[in-house]
């Protein structure tokens, strides 16, 4: 059985940015497994990077799944192990550390996006960009309740306060979206160091008609040219193919993402 039903090209970059003196981000690219991840650690020097590395290290042990449900189950098992490990480290150090993450799983013509925190997943499909993930932040909750406007949200003083992350509580809370893959789909996984400086429209423009490697470099150059106030990590996953008659647009998924 093929572990990933469609030909896939992917690439990732990570940089400490222009202000921070170290990089607390990590990422994982495992096309044979059908897994791509970015993780943004928090907790200060030699703590945030421990949390994001724990996520990546555990997820790297998933191996080859027998089916899409098996892949999802393996992912959640490894993420739970990472959460427990980070909790143990937090207790031993007497402080709270943790990490956001955004992950793409792809197998047998389907995808699942899972995340916690404000690391994001975008899908560029049929010439349009959709934000698949929804930030787990205080400002997003205020937006959802209609208490502030989108304009106010951009400059909200607590806009970076995270409400969910791996390692911050014994109960792991994650969200997910899933659907069918289409030839030409491009998934963009990025930590908030990307979205702090680059707009959705600019991400869309950068990935159109570009290889994942070239698009990653373009986006990283934009972040650094604009001051790079945080660590930045970008993973691009481009779905190839198109010759298979089994490919069909998942219209309901696209319509849901567009709302």
Secondary structure, DSSP 8 states (H G I E B T S, - for coil): --SSSS-EEEEEEEE-TTT-SS--EEEEEETTTTEEEEEEEESSTTTHHHHHHHHHHHHTT----SSHHHHHHHHHHHHHHHHHHHHHHHHHHTS--EEEEEEEEEETTEEEEEEESS-EEEEEETTEEEE-S---BHHHHHHHTTSS-HHHHHT-TTTT-BS--BTSSSS---EEEEEE--TT-EEEEE-HHHHTTS-HHHHHHHHTTS-HHHHHHHHHHHHHHTT--S-EEEEEEEE-----TT----HHHHHHHH-
